Amino acid sequence: MPSNGPNYSVKIGRVSQDAKDVAKNVMAALPQLLGHLTCWDDISFENVQQISLKVDEQIDLPIYSNLNKTDVEAFVQQKS
C-alpha cells in the first residue's frame, strides 16, 4: 500500500559485516532514528507505518508494521 508521508532510508551496515554486527547496528540505530523522527521531524510514533530492513535490491523485511483492523481484514480476505 503506498505511503501518504515521508519515506526515510538509513544505511546501518554492510553486507560484508557479520550478521551479529548488523543486528547490533540495528538495535543501536532504531532508538536514535525514532528519537530523531519524533523530536526533530515532529512525527508521532503512532504515525510510523513500517520499519523494514533491506539488502541491496532484495525485498524488504518488515521488522515493525502498524496495521489497522481494516488493513488486516483486507489482507486476510485477499489470502482466502
C-alpha positions in Angstrom: 0.0 0.0 0.0 1.5 3.4 -1.0 2.5 5.8 1.8 1.0 9.2 2.3 4.0 10.6 4.0 7.8 10.7 4.0 9.9 7.6 3.5 13.3 7.6 5.2 16.2 5.4 4.4 19.3 4.9 6.5 22.3 2.7 5.9 23.2 0.8 9.1 25.5 -1.9 7.9 27.4 -3.6 5.1 26.8 -7.0 3.5 30.4 -7.8 4.4 29.6 -7.5 8.1 28.9 -10.4 10.3 25.1 -10.9 11.0 25.6 -10.2 14.7 27.3 -6.9 14.0 24.5 -5.8 11.7 22.0 -6.8 14.4 23.9 -4.7 16.9 23.8 -1.8 14.5 20.0 -2.2 14.1 19.5 -2.2 17.8 21.7 0.8 18.3 20.2 2.8 15.3 16.4 2.3 15.9 16.2 4.4 19.1 18.2 7.1 17.5 16.2 7.1 14.4 12.8 7.1 16.2 14.0 9.8 18.5 15.0 11.9 15.5 11.6 11.4 13.9 9.6 12.2 16.9 11.7 15.2 18.1 13.1 16.9 15.0 10.6 15.9 12.3 7.6 16.1 14.7 6.2 12.7 13.6 4.5 10.8 16.4 5.4 7.1 16.7 1.7 6.2 16.1 2.2 7.6 12.6 5.1 5.3 11.8 3.6 2.7 9.5 6.5 0.3 8.9 10.2 -0.2 9.7 12.0 -2.6 7.3 15.4 -4.0 6.6 16.6 -4.2 3.0 19.7 -5.7 1.5 20.7 -4.4 -2.0 17.8 -5.0 -4.4 16.1 -7.7 -2.3 12.5 -7.5 -1.0 12.1 -5.5 2.3 12.0 -7.5 5.5 9.5 -5.8 7.8 10.5 -5.7 11.5 7.6 -3.5 12.5 4.2 -2.8 10.9 1.4 -0.6 12.2 -1.7 -2.1 10.6 -5.2 -1.1 11.5 -8.1 -3.6 11.6 -9.2 -2.7 8.1 -5.7 -3.4 6.7 -5.6 -6.8 8.4 -9.1 -7.8 7.3 -8.3 -6.9 3.7 -5.1 -9.0 3.8 -6.9 -12.0 5.2 -9.7 -11.8 2.6 -7.1 -11.5 -0.2 -5.4 -14.7 1.0 -8.6 -16.7 1.2 
